[in-house]
């Protein structure tokens, strides 16, 4: 058994392997709150794949990487919800200003 195989086997049995996209999901989730909801959508797609991977073999991955994945997923959901709420507020303002302008023209 060569060194690379031994290292892979020891990672799998001790549960110290990291989920591949846990950090990326966390970063994109935070960016979805700060910047735009597109990052949140990407983070949700990535996290769905990694969540399925973790659920298939929970013993292979560390709990800290799973926690990072869950935190990134939560941040992305919050970011998407905030952006949708902001979009609804903008629509309400636009409708309000159009109705005020129309009432001023008719008066």
Secondary structure, DSSP 8 states (H G I E B T S, - for coil): --HHHHHHHHHHHHT-B--TTHHHHHHHHHHHHHT-HHHHHHHHHHHHHHHHHHHH-GGGB-HHHHHHHHHHHHHHHHHHHHHHHHHHHHHHHHHHHHHHHHHHHH-
